[in-house]
Amino acid sequence: MSILVTGFGPFRDIKENPSWGAVSLLSGTSINGFKIETKELQTSYDEVDEFVEKASQENDYECIIHVGVNAKASGVVLEQIACSGGYKTPDVFNKLPKEQCFQFEEPSEPVENLSMCTAFDLEMCKAQLHAIGIPASTSRNAGRYLCEYIYYRSLSRNGGKVLFVHVPPTDQMSSEEVSNILKEIIKICLQQIYPYHG
């Protein structure tokens, strides 16, 4: 039994993506008996499509945690929702998604029936993180770029046991700090999946 955790590679002026910097430290570890599998993804719509499809066909993960950087964040941000369309910003290869079912003009107000939500109780997760001194917030706008795109694709292929976490840049939190926070988030997610097993 395993858990998948992904981070992104470089994009724009971010040469070393803090998301992969933190996620890479989880490689080869285990949490509560679950092996952690990690993957660095290019900031590419095509690669996300290929990876999500392959991962959903070849594996049955207990849960999937996708991680990306939010340059404005000072703590971790737990994303609640992902939308199916409105992706108008090109990726590192200057491409847009091959298919978009819908286009939204106002990403801050997604239309509910054109979006998907995680099954995890993120308010509970946030409260548990606060209780151990970890700065955390929730969001309903993951940015309508690769972060939200992989979230929507992954939710649509793997069901609700998927979470996207935005993390701050390294001048706010070190890779080691963020990696340890991701461990706590994974533990909380497992508690929600298996509430009677510690």
N, C-alpha and C positions, 0 to 999 in steps of 0.2 A: 504494500500500500504506500502511495506516495502523494506528495503535494507539489504542484508546479508553481514556481515563482519566476516571473520574467522581469527584465529591465530593458531599457532602450540604450542604443549606442549614440554616437555624436549626432548633433543636428544644429543648424544655424551657427551661432557663435559658441555653442557648448561643445568643446572638444572632448572632454571626459564627462560623460553623463553620470550625475550622482546616483541615478536610479540603479544603473548596473554596478556602480562602485559599491553600493550597499548590498545588492542582491548577490553579487559574486562571492561575498563573504559567507553566504549560506550554502555554497556548493559543498556537497559531500557530507552535510550534517543531517541530523534527524531531530524531530521534535515529537515528543510523546509517542515514540515508536514509529513515526511516519518519516520515510526518507524524503529529503528535500531535493527536488530536481530544479535546476536553474537554466535559464536560457537568455542570452543577449540577442535582442532583435534590432535590425536596422530600422531607422525611422522611415519605413517604407510601407505604403498601403499594400502593395503586392506581396511583400514578405509576410506581413501580418495575415493576409488572407490564406496564404499557403501554410503558414505555421499553425494557425488555429484549426484549419481543416484537418491537417495531418495529426495534430495532437488529439483532436476529438475522436478520430477514427482508430488510433493506435493505442490509446491509453484510457484508463478510467480513474482519474484523479479524485482524491477525497475532496479537495478544493483547489482552486486556482487563484493566485494572487498576482495581479499585474501591477507594476510599479513604474511611475514616471516622475519627472521633476517638475515642480512649480516654482519658478524663480521668485515669486512674490511671497511664498509661504515661509512661516517661521516655525511651524510644527507640521505634523502629518495631517493630511486631508483625506478623509474617507469618502469616496464618491458613491452616491446612492443610485445614480441613474445614468443610462447611456441612450443616445438617440440614434436612429437609423440613417439619418441623412443630414445635409447641411454642411458637408465637409468640403470647404472651398479653398483651403490652404494647401498648396502643393507640398509633397514630401521632399526628402533630400534628393530625389531623382526628378524633381519638378513634375511629379505625377499626382493625379487625383484618383480616388477610388474608381475601379472599373464600373461598379454598379452602385447607384444610390436610389433607393425606392422613393425617398421623399426629400424635399429641400425645405429647411426652415429658415425664416428670416430673423427670428429672435431667439438665439440659443439660450438666453437666460430664462425663457419660458417654454420649455419643451411640451409638445402635445403628448398627453399621457398614452394614448393608444398607438403612438408611433415610437415608443420608447420601451426600455426594459429596465427592471430594477433588480438589484441583488436581493437574495433571500436572507442575507445576514441582517441582524438587528444592529444597525450602526450607531443608534443612540446608546444602546447598552454597551457596545464596544467602546464608544467615546468615553462613557462614564467610567468604565473599568480602566481605561488608559489614564484618565485624569486621577483616578484613585492611587495610581502608582507614580504620579508625578510627570506623566508624559503629555506634552501639549498636543492636542488633537481637536479637529473640527470635522463637521460633515458638510457636504456640498451636493447640490443638484445640477451643477454645470461643470462638466469635466473638460471643457475647453474646445470641443468640436475639432480636434486634431487627432493625431495618432493615438493619444491616450484614450480618448473617448471611443475612437474607432475600434481599437482592439477590445475594449470593454464590451461594446455592443456585439461585436462578432463572437466573442467568447461566451457571453450570456446566451446568445441565440443558438449556439452549438452545444453548450455544456450545462444549461440550466442555471438555477439561481445560486449555486455554490461557487460563485465567482465574485471577486472583489478587486476594485482598482484603488490603489493608494498613491496619492501625490505626496512627494517628499520634498523638503527644502534643499536649497543649494548647500554646498559644503561649508560656506562661510557662516551658515546658521547651525548646521549639525554635521558632525563628521560621519564618514561612511560607517564607522564602527557603531556610533550611536544609532544611526538609522537602521542598521542591520539588527541590532538588539531590539529596537522597537518593532521591526517586522516580525521577529520571533514572538513577541508578546501578542501581536495581532493574530498571528497564526494560531497560537494557543487559545485565544478567545474564540476564534472561528471554530476550532475543533470542539470547544466546550459547547458551542451552540449546535453543532452537528451531533455530538454525543453527550447530551446533558447529564447523563447518569453514570458517566465513566471518568469522573475527575477532570 
